[in-house]
Structures are given as structure tokens and as C-alpha cells.
Amino acid sequence: MRSRYLLLLWLFPLLSVAQVITYDTLSVSTNDKRSIARYQTQRMAEKGTPLDDIRQSNGEREKPLLSFDKSKLRLGANLALSVSKNYTRLGLGPQAGYQFNRYFMAGVGIRYYYSKARTSEYVAKDHLLGANLFGYFYPVSFLTIFMQPEINYIWSGLTRESGTETIYHSGLVPSLIAGAGFRIGRSHITLNYDLIQHADSPHPSGVYLGISAFF
């Protein structure tokens, strides 16, 4: 009998130490009435605590209004190369765009073009330096609507074949290109038209085909 009492006295401290009290926890939204964070936020707001301090106490960080995502950056270029016996055209136009969302991309670009044309009487040399803004709207994934306002500075010279006389001409030339067509990956094939139709516009006078590619 005594041995049983001694065994119970020996086991009692071990059982009392091994006893663990656990509480079930439930993850709830901060907007839930059961949320402790919501209760703390209300208490702090009642005391006039600034909103930024309340957010920091809850482990929240205020998201910036504007954030830049490098993965949405799109780089491209417009290239021009045409060489024949009486005509030469060279051009380069880097473009940088940003894919704001699945429906809209916009950006800026610059370009330089040089052309030389020869006739039986004259040799014409033209230079163009321009800047533009552009935007692509995608109503559906494979269709696009295109708009590009631009300003170009053109200077040219018209020289007689005899070399006795050269006529120079220069000035600012605005253009407003509108177009629509297909989107293939990050490339676009559109039919474009210059709405301003300036006499010195570097674009064709009617509807013309435009191709752009971004990476």
C-alpha cells in the first residue's frame, strides 16, 4: 500500500510539468469583428493616433501611388533602309514603351532619317530629326488601335546637276498618325494615316503600312 502512495507522489510532479494548455487560433481578416488587429486599430483611432502610425503598428506599408515595374518596359526601333541607283534612304528610330495593363501601352521615341534622290536635273538631300509620343490600345488581345503625335525638324538641299545652284529649305513639320491593325506577340502590323498631311510630312500622303516590334 505504501509503495502505491510513493509511486503517486513521484508521478504527480511529472504529470503537472508535462501538462500543456493549448489554445486554438483562427486566422481572420482585419475587417472581421473577431480580429484583434481591428480592435487595436479602433482603439488607436479613438485616441487620435496618426494613420501612418496605425498602419505601421499593424505591419502594413503604404503602397506608392506610382510604381515602376521593369518587366513591363518595352524597347523597340524603327529602321529604314532603301538603296538603289538613284535613291538612298537610311533611318533609325529607337522607341521605349511601358505596358501599363493588358489594354494599353504608351511611350516615347526619337528618330533620324537621311535620304538622297537623284533626277536628271537635281540631287535632293534631306535630313530629318524628330520626336514622338505613341500609344497602343488593345480592345482584344490580337487587335490594336494606334496613335502617334510627333514633331519633326527637316532640313534639305536641292542642287542642280551642274552644281551651280543649291536651294536650301528647313522647318518644323508636325504629324499626327492614326492607325489600326493586328497585334502579334509584341509586334504590330497596322494601316496608318497622317491626319495633318503637312506638305513636308515624311509620311506618305495616303494610307500606308506600318510595322513595329518591341522586346
FENWORA-V670537 format. One record per residue. N is the residue number from 1. RES is the residue in three letters. PHI is phi in whole degrees, 0 to 359 (none if undefined). D_LAST is the distance of its C-alpha to the last C-alpha in Angstrom with 2 decimals. Layout:
n:N res:RES phi:PHI d_last:D_LAST
n:N res:RES phi:PHI d_last:D_LAST
This chain:
n:1 res:MET phi:none d_last:89.00
n:2 res:ARG phi:298 d_last:88.41
n:3 res:SER phi:297 d_last:85.68
n:4 res:ARG phi:294 d_last:83.75
n:5 res:TYR phi:298 d_last:83.89
n:6 res:LEU phi:295 d_last:82.76
n:7 res:LEU phi:295 d_last:79.80
n:8 res:LEU phi:295 d_last:78.75
n:9 res:LEU phi:295 d_last:79.07
n:10 res:TRP phi:282 d_last:76.90
n:11 res:LEU phi:280 d_last:74.15
n:12 res:PHE phi:299 d_last:73.99
n:13 res:PRO phi:298 d_last:72.18
n:14 res:LEU phi:295 d_last:69.62
n:15 res:LEU phi:294 d_last:68.94
n:16 res:SER phi:292 d_last:68.66
n:17 res:VAL phi:286 d_last:66.11
n:18 res:ALA phi:286 d_last:64.05
n:19 res:GLN phi:292 d_last:63.88
n:20 res:VAL phi:238 d_last:60.37
n:21 res:ILE phi:262 d_last:59.70
n:22 res:THR phi:245 d_last:56.23
n:23 res:TYR phi:237 d_last:54.67
n:24 res:ASP phi:287 d_last:52.19
n:25 res:THR phi:246 d_last:49.01
n:26 res:LEU phi:226 d_last:46.81
n:27 res:SER phi:283 d_last:43.28
n:28 res:VAL phi:230 d_last:43.16
n:29 res:SER phi:292 d_last:40.86
n:30 res:THR phi:295 d_last:41.63
n:31 res:ASN phi:272 d_last:42.67
n:32 res:ASP phi:287 d_last:45.20
n:33 res:LYS phi:298 d_last:48.83
n:34 res:ARG phi:277 d_last:49.31
n:35 res:SER phi:286 d_last:46.62
n:36 res:ILE phi:292 d_last:48.17
n:37 res:ALA phi:298 d_last:45.18
n:38 res:ARG phi:294 d_last:45.84
n:39 res:TYR phi:296 d_last:49.48
n:40 res:GLN phi:295 d_last:48.71
n:41 res:THR phi:298 d_last:46.31
n:42 res:GLN phi:297 d_last:49.06
n:43 res:ARG phi:297 d_last:51.61
n:44 res:MET phi:292 d_last:49.48
n:45 res:ALA phi:294 d_last:48.71
n:46 res:GLU phi:296 d_last:52.44
n:47 res:LYS phi:275 d_last:53.15
n:48 res:GLY phi:83 d_last:50.73
n:49 res:THR phi:291 d_last:48.14
n:50 res:PRO phi:303 d_last:44.96
n:51 res:LEU phi:298 d_last:41.99
n:52 res:ASP phi:298 d_last:39.79
n:53 res:ASP phi:293 d_last:42.58
n:54 res:ILE phi:295 d_last:42.86
n:55 res:ARG phi:296 d_last:39.18
n:56 res:GLN phi:294 d_last:39.44
n:57 res:SER phi:293 d_last:42.58
n:58 res:ASN phi:268 d_last:40.81
n:59 res:GLY phi:76 d_last:37.90
n:60 res:GLU phi:261 d_last:35.49
n:61 res:ARG phi:239 d_last:32.93
n:62 res:GLU phi:290 d_last:32.07
n:63 res:LYS phi:284 d_last:28.38
n:64 res:PRO phi:295 d_last:26.89
n:65 res:LEU phi:295 d_last:26.45
n:66 res:LEU phi:237 d_last:23.02
n:67 res:SER phi:228 d_last:20.71
n:68 res:PHE phi:256 d_last:17.26
n:69 res:ASP phi:248 d_last:14.91
n:70 res:LYS phi:299 d_last:12.25
n:71 res:SER phi:292 d_last:10.51
n:72 res:LYS phi:265 d_last:10.09
n:73 res:LEU phi:283 d_last:8.46
n:74 res:ARG phi:236 d_last:5.51
n:75 res:LEU phi:244 d_last:5.35
n:76 res:GLY phi:206 d_last:6.21
n:77 res:ALA phi:202 d_last:9.63
n:78 res:ASN phi:257 d_last:12.68
n:79 res:LEU phi:245 d_last:14.79
n:80 res:ALA phi:224 d_last:18.45
n:81 res:LEU phi:210 d_last:20.85
n:82 res:SER phi:211 d_last:24.20
n:83 res:VAL phi:227 d_last:27.30
n:84 res:SER phi:213 d_last:30.75
n:85 res:LYS phi:297 d_last:34.35
n:86 res:ASN phi:247 d_last:34.70
n:87 res:TYR phi:212 d_last:31.20
n:88 res:THR phi:222 d_last:28.26
n:89 res:ARG phi:219 d_last:25.05
n:90 res:LEU phi:232 d_last:22.32
n:91 res:GLY phi:202 d_last:19.50
n:92 res:LEU phi:216 d_last:16.41
n:93 res:GLY phi:218 d_last:14.61
n:94 res:PRO phi:293 d_last:11.86
n:95 res:GLN phi:231 d_last:10.45
n:96 res:ALA phi:227 d_last:9.72
n:97 res:GLY phi:235 d_last:9.79
n:98 res:TYR phi:225 d_last:11.02
n:99 res:GLN phi:275 d_last:11.37
n:100 res:PHE phi:294 d_last:15.14
n:101 res:ASN phi:199 d_last:16.04
n:102 res:ARG phi:291 d_last:15.71
n:103 res:TYR phi:255 d_last:17.28
n:104 res:PHE phi:212 d_last:15.82
n:105 res:MET phi:229 d_last:12.86
n:106 res:ALA phi:216 d_last:13.98
n:107 res:GLY phi:184 d_last:13.42
n:108 res:VAL phi:227 d_last:14.85
n:109 res:GLY phi:202 d_last:14.61
n:110 res:ILE phi:228 d_last:17.06
n:111 res:ARG phi:201 d_last:18.03
n:112 res:TYR phi:224 d_last:20.86
n:113 res:TYR phi:230 d_last:22.54
n:114 res:TYR phi:228 d_last:25.63
n:115 res:SER phi:221 d_last:27.77
n:116 res:LYS phi:220 d_last:31.19
n:117 res:ALA phi:232 d_last:33.47
n:118 res:ARG phi:236 d_last:36.96
n:119 res:THR phi:241 d_last:39.85
n:120 res:SER phi:291 d_last:43.49
n:121 res:GLU phi:242 d_last:44.37
n:122 res:TYR phi:230 d_last:41.38
n:123 res:VAL phi:236 d_last:38.32
n:124 res:ALA phi:251 d_last:35.65
n:125 res:LYS phi:238 d_last:32.98
n:126 res:ASP phi:237 d_last:30.41
n:127 res:HIS phi:236 d_last:28.00
n:128 res:LEU phi:222 d_last:25.55
n:129 res:LEU phi:232 d_last:23.84
n:130 res:GLY phi:219 d_last:22.14
n:131 res:ALA phi:224 d_last:20.23
n:132 res:ASN phi:211 d_last:18.85
n:133 res:LEU phi:248 d_last:17.92
n:134 res:PHE phi:215 d_last:15.99
n:135 res:GLY phi:213 d_last:15.88
n:136 res:TYR phi:240 d_last:14.89
n:137 res:PHE phi:250 d_last:17.43
n:138 res:TYR phi:245 d_last:17.30
n:139 res:PRO phi:295 d_last:20.95
n:140 res:VAL phi:224 d_last:20.04
n:141 res:SER phi:299 d_last:16.89
n:142 res:PHE phi:254 d_last:16.84
n:143 res:LEU phi:243 d_last:18.19
n:144 res:THR phi:219 d_last:17.03
n:145 res:ILE phi:243 d_last:19.13
n:146 res:PHE phi:241 d_last:17.81
n:147 res:MET phi:218 d_last:19.57
n:148 res:GLN phi:212 d_last:19.19
n:149 res:PRO phi:279 d_last:22.15
n:150 res:GLU phi:209 d_last:22.25
n:151 res:ILE phi:230 d_last:24.89
n:152 res:ASN phi:234 d_last:25.39
n:153 res:TYR phi:250 d_last:28.08
n:154 res:ILE phi:240 d_last:29.49
n:155 res:TRP phi:227 d_last:32.19
n:156 res:SER phi:216 d_last:33.76
n:157 res:GLY phi:222 d_last:36.86
n:158 res:LEU phi:242 d_last:39.02
n:159 res:THR phi:242 d_last:41.45
n:160 res:ARG phi:291 d_last:44.32
n:161 res:GLU phi:301 d_last:44.50
n:162 res:SER phi:288 d_last:47.77
n:163 res:GLY phi:79 d_last:45.98
n:164 res:THR phi:271 d_last:48.64
n:165 res:GLU phi:211 d_last:46.62
n:166 res:THR phi:230 d_last:43.10
n:167 res:ILE phi:255 d_last:42.00
n:168 res:TYR phi:255 d_last:39.29
n:169 res:HIS phi:212 d_last:37.30
n:170 res:SER phi:206 d_last:34.72
n:171 res:GLY phi:161 d_last:33.55
n:172 res:LEU phi:275 d_last:30.96
n:173 res:VAL phi:229 d_last:29.43
n:174 res:PRO phi:274 d_last:27.83
n:175 res:SER phi:216 d_last:25.69
n:176 res:LEU phi:224 d_last:24.59
n:177 res:ILE phi:265 d_last:22.23
n:178 res:ALA phi:237 d_last:22.36
n:179 res:GLY phi:200 d_last:20.84
n:180 res:ALA phi:206 d_last:20.30
n:181 res:GLY phi:176 d_last:18.89
n:182 res:PHE phi:248 d_last:16.73
n:183 res:ARG phi:249 d_last:13.44
n:184 res:ILE phi:236 d_last:12.17
n:185 res:GLY phi:65 d_last:9.55
n:186 res:ARG phi:253 d_last:6.73
n:187 res:SER phi:253 d_last:8.60
n:188 res:HIS phi:226 d_last:11.93
n:189 res:ILE phi:237 d_last:15.25
n:190 res:THR phi:228 d_last:17.85
n:191 res:LEU phi:260 d_last:21.35
n:192 res:ASN phi:244 d_last:21.76
n:193 res:TYR phi:210 d_last:24.92
n:194 res:ASP phi:278 d_last:25.90
n:195 res:LEU phi:290 d_last:28.32
n:196 res:ILE phi:277 d_last:30.09
n:197 res:GLN phi:57 d_last:30.85
n:198 res:HIS phi:295 d_last:31.94
n:199 res:ALA phi:298 d_last:33.97
n:200 res:ASP phi:258 d_last:31.71
n:201 res:SER phi:302 d_last:28.40
n:202 res:PRO phi:283 d_last:25.80
n:203 res:HIS phi:263 d_last:24.83
n:204 res:PRO phi:300 d_last:27.02
n:205 res:SER phi:286 d_last:30.00
n:206 res:GLY phi:246 d_last:29.26
n:207 res:VAL phi:286 d_last:26.51
n:208 res:TYR phi:220 d_last:23.72
n:209 res:LEU phi:274 d_last:20.61
n:210 res:GLY phi:237 d_last:17.18
n:211 res:ILE phi:230 d_last:13.84
n:212 res:SER phi:223 d_last:10.44
n:213 res:ALA phi:223 d_last:6.91
n:214 res:PHE phi:234 d_last:3.77
n:215 res:PHE phi:234 d_last:0.00
